[in-house]
Amino acid sequence: MSTAVALPQRIQYWAAYHGDRLAVDDGRCKLSYCELGKKVSSLAKALNARGVLPGDRVLIHIQKSCDAVVALLATLSLGAAYVPLDTKSPKDRILSIVEDAKPSLILYASAEPLFDTVENYTTLDMCHVEDV
């Protein structure tokens, strides 16, 4: 495989040819390349359905985990940029980054309810996306 291929396409390649091999292991969750590819595709569809387009910014507020890897790859697969937010940062710092970045979408996990009340931004709770 050429070195000029983007990361999401590499994952698709590995899913097709080495699907059963371990892709991600965060200590609590393990995903094969096939499982990772399916989850990335499902989340990418959900992001696209909420208006995420190439060049957009997606803020990701998810603890380091398999879900975070899926979120990053799904965002990149759409040609969007991701802005990772440290889940341990103070609320005021996070909200400041949100205002500066002006994202098209904020992606989070329901265990981190900070964004349940954010107005003027599209939010998506990753826990409510089917097959992710």
C-alpha positions as CSV (number, residue, x, y, z in Angstrom):
1,M,0.0,0.0,0.0
2,S,1.3,3.4,-0.9
3,T,2.5,5.8,1.8
4,A,0.5,8.6,0.2
5,V,-2.8,7.0,1.3
6,A,-4.8,8.8,4.1
7,L,-5.3,7.1,7.4
8,P,-9.0,6.4,7.0
9,Q,-8.3,4.6,3.7
10,R,-5.6,2.6,5.4
11,I,-8.1,1.4,8.0
12,Q,-10.5,0.4,5.2
13,Y,-7.6,-1.6,3.5
14,W,-6.7,-3.4,6.7
15,A,-10.4,-4.1,7.4
16,A,-10.7,-5.7,3.9
17,Y,-7.5,-7.7,4.0
18,H,-6.8,-8.3,7.7
19,G,-10.2,-7.8,9.3
20,D,-9.7,-10.1,12.2
21,R,-6.5,-8.6,13.4
22,L,-6.5,-6.3,16.5
23,A,-6.7,-2.6,15.6
24,V,-7.4,-0.9,18.9
25,D,-7.1,-2.0,22.5
26,D,-7.8,0.5,25.3
27,G,-7.7,-1.9,28.1
28,R,-11.5,-2.1,28.3
29,C,-12.4,-2.5,24.7
30,K,-10.8,-4.3,21.8
31,L,-11.7,-3.8,18.2
32,S,-10.5,-5.7,15.1
33,Y,-9.9,-3.8,11.9
34,C,-13.2,-5.0,10.6
35,E,-15.1,-3.8,13.7
36,L,-13.2,-0.5,13.6
37,G,-14.1,0.0,10.0
38,K,-17.8,-0.6,10.6
39,K,-17.9,1.7,13.6
40,V,-16.0,4.5,11.7
41,S,-18.4,4.2,8.7
42,S,-21.5,4.3,10.9
43,L,-20.3,7.4,12.8
44,A,-19.2,9.1,9.6
45,K,-22.7,8.7,8.3
46,A,-24.2,10.1,11.4
47,L,-21.8,13.1,11.3
48,N,-22.6,13.7,7.6
49,A,-26.3,13.5,8.3
50,R,-25.8,16.3,10.8
51,G,-24.1,18.5,8.2
52,V,-20.4,17.8,8.7
53,L,-18.6,18.6,5.4
54,P,-15.0,18.6,4.3
55,G,-13.1,21.5,5.9
56,D,-15.4,21.7,8.9
57,R,-14.2,21.4,12.5
58,V,-15.5,18.8,14.8
59,L,-14.8,19.1,18.5
60,I,-14.3,15.8,20.2
61,H,-14.8,15.6,23.9
62,I,-14.4,11.9,24.6
63,Q,-12.0,10.2,27.1
64,K,-9.1,8.3,25.6
65,S,-10.7,5.0,24.4
66,C,-11.8,3.0,21.4
67,D,-14.6,5.5,21.0
68,A,-12.1,8.3,20.7
69,V,-10.2,6.5,17.9
70,V,-13.5,5.9,16.1
71,A,-14.5,9.6,16.5
72,L,-11.1,10.8,15.1
73,L,-11.2,8.4,12.1
74,A,-14.8,9.2,11.3
75,T,-14.1,12.9,11.3
76,L,-11.0,12.5,9.1
77,S,-12.9,10.2,6.7
78,L,-15.2,13.1,5.9
79,G,-12.3,15.5,5.2
80,A,-13.1,17.4,8.4
81,A,-10.6,18.5,11.0
82,Y,-10.9,17.3,14.6
83,V,-10.3,19.5,17.6
84,P,-9.6,17.2,20.6
85,L,-10.8,18.5,24.0
86,D,-9.2,17.3,27.2
87,T,-12.0,15.8,29.2
88,K,-10.1,16.8,32.4
89,S,-10.0,20.5,31.5
90,P,-12.1,23.0,33.5
91,K,-15.5,23.8,32.0
92,D,-14.6,27.4,31.4
93,R,-11.5,26.4,29.4
94,I,-13.5,24.0,27.3
95,L,-16.3,26.5,26.5
96,S,-13.6,29.0,25.5
97,I,-12.1,26.5,23.0
98,V,-15.6,25.9,21.7
99,E,-16.2,29.6,21.1
100,D,-12.8,30.0,19.4
101,A,-13.0,27.0,17.2
102,K,-16.6,27.6,16.1
103,P,-17.2,23.9,15.2
104,S,-19.9,22.6,12.9
105,L,-20.5,19.9,15.5
106,I,-19.5,18.9,19.0
107,L,-19.1,15.1,19.5
108,Y,-19.2,13.8,23.1
109,A,-20.1,10.8,25.2
110,S,-23.1,10.8,27.5
111,A,-20.9,10.1,30.5
112,E,-19.6,13.7,29.9
113,P,-22.8,15.8,30.0
114,L,-21.1,19.2,29.6
115,F,-22.6,19.7,26.2
116,D,-26.2,18.9,27.0
117,T,-26.8,22.6,27.6
118,V,-24.6,24.2,24.9
119,E,-26.7,26.4,22.7
120,N,-26.0,27.6,19.1
121,Y,-24.0,24.4,18.3
122,T,-25.0,21.1,16.9
123,T,-24.1,18.4,19.3
124,L,-24.0,14.6,19.0
125,D,-23.9,12.1,21.9
126,M,-21.8,9.3,20.4
127,C,-23.6,6.9,22.7
128,H,-26.8,7.4,20.8
129,V,-25.4,6.6,17.4
130,E,-26.5,3.1,16.2
131,D,-23.7,0.6,15.6
132,V,-21.0,2.7,17.3
